[in-house]
Amino acid sequence: MESQPWSRLTTRVLAPNPGPMTLDGTNTYVLRAPGADAAVVVDPGPEVSEHLDRIEALGPVELILLTHHHADHVEAAPALAARTGATVRAMEPTLCIDAPPLRDDEEIDAGGTRIVVLATPGHTSDSVCFHLPDDGALDSAEPIGSVLTGDTILGRGTTILAQAEGALHDYLASLERLRDLPRAQLVLPAHGPKLPNLRTIAGRYHGHRHLRLIEIQRALKSLGAEPSRDAQVVSQVTDIVYAGLNPAVRFAAEASTAAHLEYLVGR
């Protein structure tokens, strides 16, 4: 699988785990400023020896950061930590190795650059993004900033709100936070291609969720049902809103429907 620079401070190493939920695979990021002695690895991905070899081939690693606890992001963290001696940090304490949990708005100095932690719950309760305010496009010296968005914003399509973990009201607030973030143009997602304009993409995601709410309300009306957490209601609404859906991602659609219904129940 390929490794390639995606911005002035990042190299993307694509993990060999493509699929309906992971798209081309997990984007592992190696962060290092020119002249830095060691790098930061974000989301080491699945524990596949060849993938870890490609990460290590880019040089010493001092820190491993995790955007959230899903296995396609974190499975390789203990193995990479053992191989490199790096510490591991995440919002979820049980994922940390020899280091404290991440804190919202914390500024980390590692890899020769600044990394600002942004708590962005919604996809999961422990989701974070990493803001690199000094990053820039490969073809420009201007520091326009980038954000490693994990699964909060993807390079293609939209993310799921994990059932029993994600919450739509949190997710909308997280999108608003990203939309309004200064000096943060480049979107570096955990799945799919990089994107050029965070403000535009976050606004588009925010609008998509509101349109989905309208569709779900219309589906409820056609069923003569009220917003409910009931599994049958979730299934029936999913049938209407996601008609013709690939069965391989049915569970994700039901999770998203459930999150939207939960939001409507609470209004």
C-alpha positions in Angstrom: 0.0 0.0 0.0 1.1 3.5 -0.7 2.8 6.1 1.5 2.8 9.7 0.3 3.1 13.2 1.6 -0.4 14.8 2.0 0.7 18.2 3.4 3.9 19.9 4.5 3.8 18.2 7.9 2.1 14.9 7.1 2.6 11.7 5.3 -0.3 9.4 4.7 0.3 5.6 5.0 -2.7 3.7 3.7 -3.6 0.6 5.7 -4.5 -2.6 3.8 -8.0 -2.8 5.2 -10.4 -1.5 2.5 -14.1 -2.2 3.0 -17.6 -0.6 3.0 -16.9 1.2 6.3 -13.2 1.9 5.8 -13.4 3.0 2.1 -9.9 2.6 0.7 -8.5 1.7 4.1 -7.5 3.5 7.3 -5.3 6.6 6.7 -2.5 6.4 9.1 -0.7 9.8 9.4 3.0 10.3 10.2 3.6 13.9 11.4 7.0 15.4 11.3 8.3 18.9 10.6 11.6 19.2 8.6 14.6 18.6 10.8 12.6 17.0 13.7 14.3 14.0 15.3 11.1 11.9 15.6 7.6 11.7 14.4 4.0 11.4 15.7 1.8 8.7 14.3 -1.9 9.2 14.3 -4.2 6.2 14.1 -1.8 3.3 13.4 -4.7 1.2 12.1 -4.9 -2.6 11.9 -2.1 -4.8 13.3 -0.5 -5.8 10.0 3.2 -6.3 9.9 3.7 -4.8 6.5 1.8 -1.7 7.5 3.8 -1.3 10.6 7.0 -1.7 8.6 5.9 1.1 6.3 5.3 3.4 9.2 8.7 2.6 10.8 10.4 3.1 7.5 9.6 6.8 7.8 11.8 7.2 10.9 11.7 7.2 14.7 8.4 7.6 16.4 8.0 9.4 19.7 4.2 9.6 20.2 1.1 7.7 19.0 -2.2 9.6 19.0 -5.6 8.0 18.5 -8.7 9.8 17.2 -11.1 7.3 18.8 -11.4 3.7 20.0 -12.6 1.8 16.9 -10.4 -1.2 16.0 -9.6 0.0 12.5 -7.8 2.9 14.1 -6.2 1.5 17.3 -5.5 -2.2 16.9 -1.9 -1.7 16.0 -1.1 0.9 18.7 0.3 -1.5 21.3 2.5 -3.3 18.7 3.8 -0.1 17.3 4.5 1.3 20.8 6.4 -1.9 21.6 8.4 -1.7 18.3 9.3 2.0 18.6 9.2 2.8 22.4 6.6 5.5 21.7 3.9 6.4 24.2 0.2 6.2 23.3 -2.4 8.9 24.0 -6.2 9.0 23.4 -9.2 10.5 25.0 -10.1 7.0 26.3 -7.8 6.2 29.3 -7.7 2.5 28.7 -6.1 3.0 25.3 -3.2 5.0 26.7 0.3 3.5 27.2 2.8 5.2 29.5 1.0 8.6 29.1 -2.1 10.4 30.3 -5.3 10.8 28.4 -5.8 13.6 26.0 -7.4 16.9 27.1 -9.6 19.1 25.1 -7.7 22.2 23.8 -4.4 20.7 24.9 -1.5 21.8 22.8 1.1 19.1 22.2 4.6 19.8 21.0 5.9 16.8 19.2 7.3 15.8 15.8 8.7 19.3 15.6 5.3 21.0 15.4 2.2 22.0 17.3 -0.8 19.7 17.6 -4.0 21.0 19.2 -6.5 18.5 20.6 -10.1 19.1 19.7 -12.8 17.1 21.5 -15.3 16.3 18.7 -17.8 13.8 20.1 -20.6 12.5 17.9 -19.2 9.6 15.8 -18.2 8.2 19.2 -18.2 9.8 22.6 -14.3 9.8 22.7 -13.7 11.2 19.2 -11.1 13.9 18.8 -9.6 15.8 15.9 -6.0 17.1 15.7 -5.4 20.6 14.5 -2.1 21.5 12.9 -2.2 25.3 12.7 1.3 25.5 11.1 0.6 23.0 8.3 0.2 23.9 4.7 -0.4 22.5 1.2 2.5 20.8 -0.5 2.7 23.4 -3.2 2.7 26.4 -0.8 4.7 27.8 2.0 1.7 29.6 3.5 0.6 28.1 6.9 -3.1 27.6 6.1 -3.5 24.8 8.7 -4.9 21.3 8.6 -7.1 19.1 10.7 -6.9 15.4 11.1 -10.6 14.6 11.4 -10.6 10.9 12.2 -14.1 9.6 11.4 -15.8 12.9 12.3 -15.4 14.0 8.6 -14.6 11.5 5.9 -13.0 12.0 2.5 -16.1 10.5 0.8 -19.6 10.1 2.0 -20.7 10.7 5.5 -19.8 9.1 8.8 -22.0 7.0 11.1 -23.1 7.9 14.6 -22.2 4.7 16.5 -25.2 3.3 18.2 -25.0 3.7 22.0 -21.8 5.8 21.6 -22.6 8.6 19.2 -25.1 11.4 19.8 -26.4 13.8 17.1 -26.6 16.9 19.3 -22.9 16.3 20.1 -22.0 15.7 16.5 -23.7 18.9 15.3 -21.9 20.9 17.9 -18.6 19.3 16.8 -19.2 20.2 13.2 -20.0 23.8 14.2 -16.7 23.8 16.1 -14.7 22.6 13.1 -16.6 24.9 10.7 -15.6 28.0 12.8 -12.0 26.9 13.5 -9.5 29.5 12.4 -6.4 28.7 10.3 -7.7 25.2 9.5 -8.2 24.7 5.8 -7.0 21.2 4.9 -9.2 18.2 5.8 -7.1 15.1 6.5 -9.6 12.3 7.2 -9.1 8.8 8.5 -10.8 7.3 5.4 -10.9 8.5 1.9 -9.1 11.4 0.1 -7.9 14.7 1.6 -10.2 17.7 1.1 -9.4 21.3 0.5 -11.7 23.4 2.7 -12.8 22.5 6.2 -15.3 25.3 6.6 -17.1 24.3 3.5 -17.0 20.5 4.2 -18.1 20.9 7.9 -21.0 23.1 6.8 -22.0 20.6 4.2 -22.0 17.8 6.8 -24.0 19.9 9.2 -26.6 20.7 6.5 -26.8 17.0 5.5 -27.7 16.0 9.0 -30.5 18.5 9.1 -31.8 17.3 5.8 -31.7 13.7 7.2 -33.8 14.9 10.2 -36.4 16.2 7.8 -36.5 12.9 5.8 -36.9 11.0 9.1 -39.7 13.2 10.2 -41.5 12.6 6.9 -40.9 8.9 7.2 -42.4 8.9 10.7 -45.4 10.8 9.4 -46.0 8.3 6.6 -45.9 5.5 9.3 -48.2 7.4 11.6 -45.5 7.0 14.3 -43.9 9.3 16.8 -40.1 9.5 17.4 -39.1 6.5 19.3 -36.1 4.4 20.4 -38.1 1.3 19.6 -36.2 -1.2 17.3 -39.2 -1.7 15.0 -39.6 2.0 14.5 -35.8 2.3 13.7 -36.1 -0.5 11.2 -39.2 0.8 9.5 -37.8 4.3 9.2 -34.5 3.0 7.9 -36.4 1.0 5.2 -38.0 4.3 4.0 -35.1 6.7 4.3 -32.4 4.3 3.0 -34.4 2.5 0.3 -32.2 0.4 -1.9 -29.3 0.4 0.6 -26.4 -2.1 0.3 -27.1 -4.7 2.9 -23.4 -4.7 4.0 -23.9 -1.2 5.5 -27.5 -1.7 6.9 -26.2 -1.7 10.5 -24.6 1.7 9.9 -27.8 3.1 8.5 -29.8 1.8 11.4 -27.3 3.3 13.8 -27.6 6.7 12.1 -31.4 6.4 12.1 -31.4 5.6 15.8 -29.2 8.6 16.5 -31.6 10.9 14.6 -34.6 9.5 16.4 -32.9 9.9 19.7 -32.3 13.5 18.9 -36.0 14.0 18.0 -37.2 12.2 21.1 -35.2 14.7 23.2 -36.6 17.8 21.5 
